[in-house]
Amino acid sequence: MSTSVARAKNLGVSARKARLVADLIRGKKVSEARDLLHFTRKSSAPMIRKVLESAVANAENAAAENNERIDTDEMVVSTIRVDEARTVKRYQPRARGRAMPLRHRSSHVELVISVK
């Protein structure tokens, strides 16, 4: 069973928001996952779509090195993991001289596709 992995680090979206999109494509075929990500109206969907396309390209390159032919549309998103990355902490001025903390969160995405 051949697998291919792609990772994206420090994506500018929180892990909680990216997990909503990741849950949509987990276990789906690559062709179906592409369609879902194309029509999903979440800010993390284009980022995860790029990771999916990278994993497909990695699979095609690995197959070309071994002189094999694979149909990537028949491959399945076996695992997708979204972890928290760095959090940039800032402060925003508020009324009466107070300060409110701002946390700009980011995430790491790891996607594995495999042949059934």
N, CA, C and O atoms as a Tinker XYZ file with bonds, in Angstrom:
   464  protein
     1  N      0.848000   -1.171000    0.000000    73     2
     2  CA     0.000000    0.000000    0.000000    64     1     3
     3  C      0.891000    1.230000    0.000000    63     2     4     5
     4  O      1.640000    1.447000    0.953000    81     3
     5  N      0.826000    2.037000   -1.046000    73     3     6
     6  CA     1.680000    3.214000   -1.130000    64     5     7
     7  C      0.984000    4.410000   -0.496000    63     6     8     9
     8  O     -0.224000    4.600000   -0.639000    81     7
     9  N      1.772000    5.204000    0.202000    73     7    10
    10  CA     1.250000    6.400000    0.844000    64     9    11
    11  C      2.085000    7.599000    0.438000    63    10    12    13
    12  O      3.222000    7.462000   -0.013000    81    11
    13  N      1.512000    8.756000    0.602000    73    11    14
    14  CA     2.201000   10.001000    0.311000    64    13    15
    15  C      1.811000   11.016000    1.374000    63    14    16    17
    16  O      0.654000   11.085000    1.790000    81    15
    17  N      2.793000   11.805000    1.811000    73    15    18
    18  CA     2.577000   12.745000    2.906000    64    17    19
    19  C      2.885000   14.159000    2.430000    63    18    20    21
    20  O      3.804000   14.368000    1.639000    81    19
    21  N      2.117000   15.121000    2.912000    73    19    22
    22  CA     2.404000   16.544000    2.683000    64    21    23
    23  C      2.125000   17.288000    3.975000    63    22    24    25
    24  O      1.178000   16.976000    4.697000    81    23
    25  N      2.966000   18.281000    4.259000    73    23    26
    26  CA     2.819000   19.072000    5.474000    64    25    27
    27  C      2.850000   20.556000    5.130000    63    26    28    29
    28  O      3.541000   20.981000    4.204000    81    27
    29  N      2.092000   21.330000    5.888000    73    27    30
    30  CA     2.153000   22.794000    5.799000    64    29    31
    31  C      2.271000   23.308000    7.223000    63    30    32    33
    32  O      1.497000   22.928000    8.101000    81    31
    33  N      3.246000   24.172000    7.440000    73    31    34
    34  CA     3.485000   24.675000    8.785000    64    33    35
    35  C      3.175000   26.158000    8.858000    63    34    36    37
    36  O      3.309000   26.894000    7.881000    81    35
    37  N      2.758000   26.573000   10.039000    73    35    38
    38  CA     2.471000   27.975000   10.357000    64    37    39
    39  C      1.439000   28.601000    9.428000    63    38    40    41
    40  O      1.626000   29.717000    8.943000    81    39
    41  N      0.347000   27.876000    9.181000    73    39    42
    42  CA    -0.748000   28.442000    8.403000    64    41    43
    43  C     -1.443000   29.507000    9.242000    63    42    44    45
    44  O     -1.592000   29.348000   10.453000    81    43
    45  N     -1.860000   30.573000    8.612000    73    43    46
    46  CA    -2.423000   31.703000    9.327000    64    45    47
    47  C     -3.877000   31.554000    9.709000    63    46    48    49
    48  O     -4.656000   32.495000    9.560000    81    47
    49  N     -4.251000   30.405000   10.192000    73    47    50
    50  CA    -5.622000   30.158000   10.643000    64    49    51
    51  C     -5.530000   29.292000   11.901000    63    50    52    53
    52  O     -4.622000   28.470000   12.025000    81    51
    53  N     -6.458000   29.474000   12.820000    73    51    54
    54  CA    -6.397000   28.718000   14.057000    64    53    55
    55  C     -6.688000   27.240000   13.794000    63    54    56    57
    56  O     -7.377000   26.891000   12.835000    81    55
    57  N     -6.159000   26.396000   14.647000    73    55    58
    58  CA    -6.324000   24.954000   14.472000    64    57    59
    59  C     -7.787000   24.547000   14.610000    63    58    60    61
    60  O     -8.245000   23.622000   13.940000    81    59
    61  N     -8.502000   25.226000   15.465000    73    59    62
    62  CA    -9.911000   24.893000   15.677000    64    61    63
    63  C    -10.732000   25.123000   14.404000    63    62    64    65
    64  O    -11.608000   24.324000   14.074000    81    63
    65  N    -10.446000   26.212000   13.695000    73    63    66
    66  CA   -11.172000   26.508000   12.460000    64    65    67
    67  C    -10.736000   25.576000   11.329000    63    66    68    69
    68  O    -11.556000   25.187000   10.497000    81    67
    69  N     -9.454000   25.218000   11.293000    73    67    70
    70  CA    -8.962000   24.328000   10.242000    64    69    71
    71  C     -9.475000   22.903000   10.434000    63    70    72    73
    72  O     -9.664000   22.176000    9.459000    81    71
    73  N     -9.700000   22.500000   11.680000    73    71    74
    74  CA   -10.203000   21.147000   11.937000    64    73    75
    75  C    -11.612000   20.957000   11.400000    63    74    76    77
    76  O    -11.985000   19.843000   11.031000    81    75
    77  N    -12.396000   22.018000   11.350000    73    75    78
    78  CA   -13.747000   21.907000   10.785000    64    77    79
    79  C    -13.688000   21.474000    9.329000    63    78    80    81
    80  O    -14.496000   20.656000    8.888000    81    79
    81  N    -12.740000   22.015000    8.587000    73    79    82
    82  CA   -12.595000   21.668000    7.175000    64    81    83
    83  C    -11.926000   20.301000    7.032000    63    82    84    85
    84  O    -12.284000   19.524000    6.147000    81    83
    85  N    -10.957000   20.008000    7.899000    73    83    86
    86  CA   -10.258000   18.722000    7.832000    64    85    87
    87  C    -11.215000   17.559000    8.066000    63    86    88    89
    88  O    -11.075000   16.502000    7.452000    81    87
    89  N    -12.182000   17.755000    8.948000    73    87    90
    90  CA   -13.150000   16.694000    9.221000    64    89    91
    91  C    -14.036000   16.401000    8.015000    63    90    92    93
    92  O    -14.567000   15.298000    7.888000    81    91
    93  N    -14.199000   17.387000    7.127000    73    91    94
    94  CA   -15.021000   17.172000    5.939000    64    93    95
    95  C    -14.395000   16.172000    4.968000    63    94    96    97
    96  O    -15.108000   15.400000    4.326000    81    95
    97  N    -13.055000   16.183000    4.857000    73    95    98
    98  CA   -12.422000   15.389000    3.804000    64    97    99
    99  C    -11.765000   14.114000    4.319000    63    98   100   101
   100  O    -11.282000   13.314000    3.517000    81    99
   101  N    -11.732000   13.905000    5.615000    73    99   102
   102  CA   -11.097000   12.705000    6.161000    64   101   103
   103  C    -11.835000   11.457000    5.701000    63   102   104   105
   104  O    -13.042000   11.335000    5.908000    81   103
   105  N    -11.106000   10.517000    5.068000    73   103   106
   106  CA   -11.693000    9.276000    4.596000    64   105   107
   107  C    -12.304000    9.342000    3.205000    63   106   108   109
   108  O    -12.801000    8.330000    2.710000    81   107
   109  N    -12.282000   10.494000    2.569000    73   107   110
   110  CA   -12.874000   10.652000    1.240000    64   109   111
   111  C    -11.829000   10.379000    0.151000    63   110   112   113
   112  O    -10.625000   10.442000    0.400000    81   111
   113  N    -12.310000   10.077000   -1.051000    73   111   114
   114  CA   -11.414000    9.960000   -2.203000    64   113   115
   115  C    -10.857000   11.333000   -2.536000    63   114   116   117
   116  O    -11.462000   12.355000   -2.212000    81   115
   117  N     -9.698000   11.350000   -3.186000    73   115   118
   118  CA    -9.025000   12.606000   -3.494000    64   117   119
   119  C     -9.882000   13.474000   -4.414000    63   118   120   121
   120  O     -9.958000   14.688000   -4.224000    81   119
   121  N    -10.521000   12.866000   -5.399000    73   119   122
   122  CA   -11.356000   13.654000   -6.323000    64   121   123
   123  C    -12.531000   14.289000   -5.591000    63   122   124   125
   124  O    -12.888000   15.435000   -5.865000    81   123
   125  N    -13.130000   13.558000   -4.668000    73   123   126
   126  CA   -14.246000   14.091000   -3.895000    64   125   127
   127  C    -13.771000   15.171000   -2.923000    63   126   128   129
   128  O    -14.461000   16.167000   -2.701000    81   127
   129  N    -12.588000   14.963000   -2.348000    73   127   130
   130  CA   -12.030000   15.949000   -1.413000    64   129   131
   131  C    -11.703000   17.255000   -2.127000    63   130   132   133
   132  O    -11.910000   18.336000   -1.575000    81   131
   133  N    -11.190000   17.158000   -3.362000    73   131   134
   134  CA   -10.912000   18.368000   -4.143000    64   133   135
   135  C    -12.183000   19.184000   -4.357000    63   134   136   137
   136  O    -12.186000   20.404000   -4.192000    81   135
   137  N    -13.265000   18.496000   -4.726000    73   135   138
   138  CA   -14.530000   19.191000   -4.966000    64   137   139
   139  C    -15.061000   19.834000   -3.688000    63   138   140   141
   140  O    -15.527000   20.973000   -3.708000    81   139
   141  N    -14.991000   19.102000   -2.576000    73   139   142
   142  CA   -15.469000   19.652000   -1.315000    64   141   143
   143  C    -14.687000   20.904000   -0.926000    63   142   144   145
   144  O    -15.270000   21.900000   -0.498000    81   143
   145  N    -13.366000   20.847000   -1.076000    73   143   146
   146  CA   -12.541000   21.985000   -0.686000    64   145   147
   147  C    -12.740000   23.173000   -1.632000    63   146   148   149
   148  O    -12.625000   24.327000   -1.220000    81   147
   149  N    -13.037000   22.884000   -2.890000    73   147   150
   150  CA   -13.245000   23.966000   -3.848000    64   149   151
   151  C    -14.500000   24.767000   -3.516000    63   150   152   153
   152  O    -14.518000   25.986000   -3.690000    81   151
   153  N    -15.546000   24.098000   -3.041000    73   151   154
   154  CA   -16.824000   24.759000   -2.810000    64   153   155
   155  C    -17.094000   25.078000   -1.341000    63   154   156   157
   156  O    -18.159000   25.602000   -1.015000    81   155
   157  N    -16.154000   24.774000   -0.454000    73   155   158
   158  CA   -16.329000   25.103000    0.957000    64   157   159
   159  C    -15.961000   26.563000    1.189000    63   158   160   161
   160  O    -14.895000   27.016000    0.774000    81   159
   161  N    -16.842000   27.289000    1.850000    73   159   162
   162  CA   -16.630000   28.718000    2.069000    64   161   163
   163  C    -16.043000   28.969000    3.458000    63   162   164   165
   164  O    -16.638000   29.677000    4.270000    81   163
   165  N    -14.898000   28.397000    3.718000    73   163   166
   166  CA   -14.154000   28.642000    4.956000    64   165   167
   167  C    -12.784000   29.154000    4.568000    63   166   168   169
   168  O    -12.270000   28.823000    3.499000    81   167
   169  N    -12.190000   29.964000    5.433000    73   167   170
   170  CA   -10.903000   30.575000    5.096000    64   169   171
   171  C     -9.773000   29.556000    5.041000    63   170   172   173
   172  O     -8.762000   29.792000    4.379000    81   171
   173  N     -9.928000   28.431000    5.725000    73   171   174
   174  CA    -8.868000   27.421000    5.727000    64   173   175
   175  C     -8.978000   26.443000    4.554000    63   174   176   177
   176  O     -8.051000   25.664000    4.329000    81   175
   177  N    -10.071000   26.457000    3.807000    73   175   178
   178  CA   -10.267000   25.507000    2.710000    64   177   179
   179  C     -9.211000   25.642000    1.610000    63   178   180   181
   180  O     -8.689000   24.617000    1.173000    81   179
   181  N     -8.863000   26.853000    1.132000    73   179   182
   182  CA    -7.813000   26.938000    0.106000    64   181   183
   183  C     -6.454000   26.469000    0.605000    63   182   184   185
   184  O     -5.673000   25.903000   -0.159000    81   183
   185  N     -6.167000   26.701000    1.885000    73   183   186
   186  CA    -4.883000   26.268000    2.447000    64   185   187
   187  C     -4.791000   24.746000    2.492000    63   186   188   189
   188  O     -3.764000   24.167000    2.136000    81   187
   189  N     -5.861000   24.109000    2.927000    73   187   190
   190  CA    -5.873000   22.647000    3.008000    64   189   191
   191  C     -5.903000   22.047000    1.607000    63   190   192   193
   192  O     -5.358000   20.966000    1.380000    81   191
   193  N     -6.535000   22.742000    0.674000    73   191   194
   194  CA    -6.545000   22.260000   -0.716000    64   193   195
   195  C     -5.131000   22.233000   -1.295000    63   194   196   197
   196  O     -4.778000   21.309000   -2.028000    81   195
   197  N     -4.321000   23.244000   -0.968000    73   195   198
   198  CA    -2.939000   23.262000   -1.442000    64   197   199
   199  C     -2.140000   22.107000   -0.852000    63   198   200   201
   200  O     -1.292000   21.528000   -1.531000    81   199
   201  N     -2.405000   21.769000    0.413000    73   199   202
   202  CA    -1.723000   20.634000    1.037000    64   201   203
   203  C     -2.134000   19.340000    0.350000    63   202   204   205
   204  O     -1.298000   18.465000    0.127000    81   203
   205  N     -3.418000   19.209000    0.010000    73   203   206
   206  CA    -3.900000   18.021000   -0.703000    64   205   207
   207  C     -3.240000   17.903000   -2.068000    63   206   208   209
   208  O     -2.801000   16.819000   -2.454000    81   207
   209  N     -3.167000   19.012000   -2.805000    73   207   210
   210  CA    -2.529000   18.992000   -4.121000    64   209   211
   211  C     -1.035000   18.640000   -4.004000    63   210   212   213
   212  O     -0.482000   17.967000   -4.874000    81   211
   213  N     -0.398000   19.095000   -2.938000    73   211   214
   214  CA     1.010000   18.768000   -2.725000    64   213   215
   215  C      1.188000   17.273000   -2.463000    63   214   216   217
   216  O      2.133000   16.666000   -2.968000    81   215
   217  N      0.288000   16.675000   -1.679000    73   215   218
   218  CA     0.367000   15.241000   -1.408000    64   217   219
   219  C      0.146000   14.433000   -2.687000    63   218   220   221
   220  O      0.800000   13.410000   -2.895000    81   219
   221  N     -0.770000   14.886000   -3.541000    73   219   222
   222  CA    -1.019000   14.211000   -4.819000    64   221   223
   223  C      0.223000   14.308000   -5.709000    63   222   224   225
   224  O      0.612000   13.328000   -6.345000    81   223
   225  N      0.836000   15.481000   -5.751000    73   223   226
   226  CA     2.052000   15.653000   -6.556000    64   225   227
   227  C      3.190000   14.789000   -6.016000    63   226   228   229
   228  O      3.969000   14.232000   -6.789000    81   227
   229  N      3.286000   14.677000   -4.696000    73   227   230
   230  CA     4.310000   13.810000   -4.101000    64   229   231
   231  C      4.082000   12.350000   -4.492000    63   230   232   233
   232  O      5.038000   11.623000   -4.762000    81   231
   233  N      2.826000   11.922000   -4.523000    73   231   234
   234  CA     2.504000   10.552000   -4.915000    64   233   235
   235  C      2.854000   10.308000   -6.379000    63   234   236   237
   236  O      3.393000    9.258000   -6.728000    81   235
   237  N      2.543000   11.288000   -7.239000    73   235   238
   238  CA     2.850000   11.131000   -8.661000    64   237   239
   239  C      4.357000   11.085000   -8.906000    63   238   240   241
   240  O      4.826000   10.302000   -9.733000    81   239
   241  N      5.112000   11.910000   -8.199000    73   239   242
   242  CA     6.568000   11.907000   -8.359000    64   241   243
   243  C      7.187000   10.617000   -7.848000    63   242   244   245
   244  O      8.128000   10.100000   -8.450000    81   243
   245  N      6.669000   10.092000   -6.745000    73   243   246
   246  CA     7.188000    8.833000   -6.216000    64   245   247
   247  C      6.891000    7.685000   -7.176000    63   246   248   249
   248  O      7.712000    6.784000   -7.346000    81   247
   249  N      5.715000    7.720000   -7.804000    73   247   250
   250  CA     5.355000    6.673000   -8.762000    64   249   251
   251  C      6.214000    6.784000  -10.017000    63   250   252   253
   252  O      6.596000    5.768000  -10.598000    81   251
   253  N      6.520000    8.004000  -10.438000    73   251   254
   254  CA     7.340000    8.197000  -11.635000    64   253   255
   255  C      8.766000    7.707000  -11.407000    63   254   256   257
   256  O      9.399000    7.183000  -12.324000    81   255
   257  N      9.271000    7.877000  -10.190000    73   255   258
   258  CA    10.620000    7.391000   -9.884000    64   257   259
   259  C     10.694000    5.873000   -9.930000    63   258   260   261
   260  O     11.731000    5.309000  -10.281000    81   259
   261  N      9.597000    5.208000   -9.576000    73   259   262
   262  CA     9.570000    3.743000   -9.558000    64   261   263
   263  C      8.996000    3.155000  -10.835000    63   262   264   265
   264  O      8.741000    1.953000  -10.905000    81   263
   265  N      8.790000    3.996000  -11.853000    73   263   266
   266  CA     8.224000    3.573000  -13.135000    64   265   267
   267  C      6.873000    2.880000  -12.966000    63   266   268   269
   268  O      6.600000    1.864000  -13.606000    81   267
   269  N      6.048000    3.433000  -12.111000    73   267   270
   270  CA     4.714000    2.897000  -11.887000    64   269   271
   271  C      3.684000    3.903000  -12.388000    63   270   272   273
   272  O      3.976000    5.085000  -12.569000    81   271
   273  N      2.493000    3.406000  -12.603000    73   271   274
   274  CA     1.377000    4.291000  -12.944000    64   273   275
   275  C      0.360000    4.188000  -11.815000    63   274   276   277
   276  O     -0.008000    3.092000  -11.391000    81   275
   277  N     -0.085000    5.337000  -11.338000    73   275   278
   278  CA    -1.114000    5.332000  -10.302000    64   277   279
   279  C     -2.209000    6.306000  -10.705000    63   278   280   281
   280  O     -1.964000    7.308000  -11.377000    81   279
   281  N     -3.412000    5.984000  -10.279000    73   279   282
   282  CA    -4.539000    6.884000  -10.495000    64   281   283
   283  C     -4.773000    7.615000   -9.178000    63   282   284   285
   284  O     -5.331000    7.049000   -8.238000    81   283
   285  N     -4.352000    8.855000   -9.114000    73   283   286
   286  CA    -4.428000    9.591000   -7.853000    64   285   287
   287  C     -5.862000    9.899000   -7.442000    63   286   288   289
   288  O     -6.132000   10.108000   -6.259000    81   287
   289  N     -6.790000    9.930000   -8.406000    73   287   290
   290  CA    -8.180000   10.178000   -8.035000    64   289   291
   291  C     -8.781000    9.005000   -7.272000    63   290   292   293
   292  O     -9.789000    9.168000   -6.584000    81   291
   293  N     -8.179000    7.835000   -7.383000    73   291   294
   294  CA    -8.654000    6.671000   -6.623000    64   293   295
   295  C     -8.022000    6.599000   -5.235000    63   294   296   297
   296  O     -8.395000    5.753000   -4.423000    81   295
   297  N     -7.066000    7.484000   -4.967000    73   295   298
   298  CA    -6.430000    7.491000   -3.651000    64   297   299
   299  C     -7.387000    8.096000   -2.627000    63   298   300   301
   300  O     -8.320000    8.818000   -2.980000    81   299
   301  N     -7.142000    7.791000   -1.360000    73   299   302
   302  CA    -8.029000    8.193000   -0.276000    64   301   303
   303  C     -7.242000    9.026000    0.731000    63   302   304   305
   304  O     -6.076000    8.741000    1.004000    81   303
   305  N     -7.877000   10.048000    1.278000    73   303   306
   306  CA    -7.272000   10.831000    2.362000    64   305   307
   307  C     -7.372000    9.973000    3.618000    63   306   308   309
   308  O     -8.406000    9.950000    4.286000    81   307
   309  N     -6.280000    9.263000    3.934000    73   307   310
   310  CA    -6.342000    8.325000    5.056000    64   309   311
   311  C     -6.271000    9.053000    6.390000    63   310   312   313
   312  O     -7.058000    8.757000    7.289000    81   311
   313  N     -5.355000    9.993000    6.540000    73   311   314
   314  CA    -5.305000   10.775000    7.779000    64   313   315
   315  C     -5.037000   12.232000    7.446000    63   314   316   317
   316  O     -4.308000   12.552000    6.507000    81   315
   317  N     -5.630000   13.088000    8.223000    73   315   318
   318  CA    -5.318000   14.518000    8.164000    64   317   319
   319  C     -5.315000   15.005000    9.601000    63   318   320   321
   320  O     -6.271000   14.812000   10.352000    81   319
   321  N     -4.208000   15.641000    9.957000    73   319   322
   322  CA    -4.028000   16.083000   11.339000    64   321   323
   323  C     -3.753000   17.577000   11.353000    63   322   324   325
   324  O     -2.909000   18.068000   10.604000    81   323
   325  N     -4.466000   18.297000   12.204000    73   323   326
   326  CA    -4.273000   19.737000   12.347000    64   325   327
   327  C     -3.844000   20.002000   13.782000    63   326   328   329
   328  O     -4.590000   19.724000   14.721000    81   327
   329  N     -2.653000   20.536000   13.947000    73   327   330
   330  CA    -2.106000   20.831000   15.275000    64   329   331
   331  C     -1.933000   22.332000   15.448000    63   330   332   333
   332  O     -1.864000   23.084000   14.477000    81   331
   333  N     -1.864000   22.745000   16.695000    73   331   334
   334  CA    -1.615000   24.150000   16.986000    64   333   335
   335  C     -0.160000   24.491000   16.717000    63   334   336   337
   336  O      0.734000   23.685000   16.973000    81   335
   337  N      0.068000   25.680000   16.203000    73   335   338
   338  CA     1.420000   26.179000   15.976000    64   337   339
   339  C      1.638000   27.360000   16.929000    63   338   340   341
   340  O      0.987000   27.468000   17.969000    81   339
   341  N      2.548000   28.221000   16.558000    73   339   342
   342  CA     2.867000   29.350000   17.428000    64   341   343
   343  C      1.670000   30.285000   17.566000    63   342   344   345
   344  O      0.816000   30.366000   16.683000    81   343
   345  N      1.631000   30.978000   18.681000    73   343   346
   346  CA     0.633000   32.001000   18.929000    64   345   347
   347  C      1.364000   33.310000   19.160000    63   346   348   349
   348  O      2.171000   33.419000   20.084000    81   347
   349  N      1.089000   34.301000   18.331000    73   347   350
   350  CA     1.706000   35.612000   18.482000    64   349   351
   351  C      0.820000   36.429000   19.404000    63   350   352   353
   352  O     -0.375000   36.586000   19.150000    81   351
   353  N      1.402000   36.947000   20.471000    73   351   354
   354  CA     0.627000   37.683000   21.466000    64   353   355
   355  C      0.869000   39.176000   21.310000    63   354   356   357
   356  O      2.010000   39.635000   21.261000    81   355
   357  N     -0.221000   39.924000   21.232000    73   355   358
   358  CA    -0.181000   41.373000   21.109000    64   357   359
   359  C     -1.188000   41.956000   22.105000    63   358   360   361
   360  O     -1.980000   41.237000   22.714000    81   359
   361  N     -1.130000   43.264000   22.248000    73   359   362
   362  CA    -2.084000   43.948000   23.118000    64   361   363
   363  C     -2.738000   45.077000   22.357000    63   362   364   365
   364  O     -2.090000   45.784000   21.585000    81   363
   365  N     -4.045000   45.240000   22.586000    73   363   366
   366  CA    -4.808000   46.290000   21.936000    64   365   367
   367  C     -5.303000   47.256000   23.014000    63   366   368   369
   368  O     -5.876000   46.828000   24.016000    81   367
   369  N     -5.083000   48.550000   22.810000    73   367   370
   370  CA    -5.556000   49.505000   23.811000    64   369   371
   371  C     -7.081000   49.548000   23.874000    63   370   372   373
   372  O     -7.761000   49.467000   22.852000    81   371
   373  N     -7.601000   49.675000   25.089000    73   371   374
   374  CA    -9.036000   49.750000   25.334000    64   373   375
   375  C     -9.351000   50.998000   26.160000    63   374   376   377
   376  O     -8.474000   51.814000   26.445000    81   375
   377  N    -10.579000   51.118000   26.521000    73   375   378
   378  CA   -11.028000   52.309000   27.250000    64   377   379
   379  C    -10.414000   52.376000   28.647000    63   378   380   381
   380  O    -10.079000   51.351000   29.241000    81   379
   381  N    -10.274000   53.578000   29.151000    73   379   382
   382  CA    -9.787000   53.867000   30.502000    64   381   383
   383  C     -8.372000   53.361000   30.739000    63   382   384   385
   384  O     -8.028000   52.968000   31.853000    81   383
   385  N     -7.563000   53.370000   29.709000    73   383   386
   386  CA    -6.158000   53.005000   29.870000    64   385   387
   387  C     -5.893000   51.528000   30.017000    63   386   388   389
   388  O     -4.783000   51.131000   30.372000    81   387
   389  N     -6.872000   50.717000   29.756000    73   387   390
   390  CA    -6.668000   49.270000   29.878000    64   389   391
   391  C     -6.117000   48.701000   28.573000    63   390   392   393
   392  O     -6.106000   49.371000   27.540000    81   391
   393  N     -5.666000   47.462000   28.643000    73   391   394
   394  CA    -5.170000   46.767000   27.456000    64   393   395
   395  C     -5.846000   45.409000   27.364000    63   394   396   397
   396  O     -6.060000   44.735000   28.371000    81   395
   397  N     -6.179000   45.021000   26.140000    73   395   398
   398  CA    -6.818000   43.723000   25.919000    64   397   399
   399  C     -5.850000   42.839000   25.137000    63   398   400   401
   400  O     -5.330000   43.264000   24.105000    81   399
   401  N     -5.597000   41.617000   25.609000    73   399   402
   402  CA    -4.671000   40.749000   24.868000    64   401   403
   403  C     -5.290000   40.227000   23.575000    63   402   404   405
   404  O     -6.470000   39.877000   23.543000    81   403
   405  N     -4.499000   40.179000   22.523000    73   403   406
   406  CA    -4.884000   39.572000   21.256000    64   405   407
   407  C     -3.975000   38.384000   21.024000    63   406   408   409
   408  O     -2.769000   38.464000   21.256000    81   407
   409  N     -4.546000   37.285000   20.569000    73   407   410
   410  CA    -3.752000   36.097000   20.265000    64   409   411
   411  C     -3.976000   35.733000   18.801000    63   410   412   413
   412  O     -5.076000   35.340000   18.415000    81   411
   413  N     -2.940000   35.863000   17.999000    73   411   414
   414  CA    -2.996000   35.485000   16.591000    64   413   415
   415  C     -2.507000   34.042000   16.491000    63   414   416   417
   416  O     -1.310000   33.775000   16.591000    81   415
   417  N     -3.432000   33.130000   16.295000    73   415   418
   418  CA    -3.091000   31.707000   16.305000    64   417   419
   419  C     -2.757000   31.217000   14.897000    63   418   420   421
   420  O     -3.195000   31.794000   13.902000    81   419
   421  N     -1.981000   30.151000   14.836000    73   419   422
   422  CA    -1.649000   29.521000   13.563000    64   421   423
   423  C     -1.641000   28.014000   13.773000    63   422   424   425
   424  O     -1.770000   27.537000   14.901000    81   423
   425  N     -1.489000   27.264000   12.681000    73   423   426
   426  CA    -1.623000   25.811000   12.787000    64   425   427
   427  C     -0.690000   25.096000   11.819000    63   426   428   429
   428  O     -0.207000   25.669000   10.843000    81   427
   429  N     -0.455000   23.820000   12.129000    73   427   430
   430  CA     0.301000   22.911000   11.262000    64   429   431
   431  C     -0.696000   21.871000   10.729000    63   430   432   433
   432  O     -1.556000   21.386000   11.465000    81   431
   433  N     -0.565000   21.538000    9.439000    73   431   434
   434  CA    -1.449000   20.529000    8.832000    64   433   435
   435  C     -0.572000   19.436000    8.234000    63   434   436   437
   436  O      0.382000   19.720000    7.510000    81   435
   437  N     -0.902000   18.185000    8.540000    73   435   438
   438  CA    -0.236000   17.022000    7.937000    64   437   439
   439  C     -1.314000   16.145000    7.314000    63   438   440   441
   440  O     -2.272000   15.750000    7.979000    81   439
   441  N     -1.145000   15.846000    6.024000    73   439   442
   442  CA    -2.131000   15.094000    5.263000    64   441   443
   443  C     -1.478000   13.877000    4.641000    63   442   444   445
   444  O     -0.432000   13.997000    4.002000    81   443
   445  N     -2.072000   12.712000    4.813000    73   443   446
   446  CA    -1.555000   11.454000    4.254000    64   445   447
   447  C     -2.608000   10.881000    3.336000    63   446   448   449
   448  O     -3.753000   10.679000    3.739000    81   447
   449  N     -2.210000   10.609000    2.064000    73   447   450
   450  CA    -3.117000    9.924000    1.151000    64   449   451
   451  C     -2.530000    8.552000    0.862000    63   450   452   453
   452  O     -1.311000    8.375000    0.847000    81   451
   453  N     -3.408000    7.586000    0.635000    73   451   454
   454  CA    -2.956000    6.224000    0.390000    64   453   455
   455  C     -3.904000    5.539000   -0.577000    63   454   456   457
   456  O     -5.034000    5.978000   -0.790000    81   455
   457  N     -3.412000    4.446000   -1.159000    73   455   458
   458  CA    -4.207000    3.628000   -2.072000    64   457   459
   459  C     -4.938000    2.600000   -1.247000    63   458   460   461
   460  O     -4.363000    2.000000   -0.340000    81   459
   461  N     -6.212000    2.392000   -1.558000    73   459   462
   462  CA    -6.996000    1.383000   -0.833000    64   461   463
   463  C     -6.410000    0.002000   -1.010000    63   462   464
   464  O     -6.941000   -0.968000   -0.469000    81   463
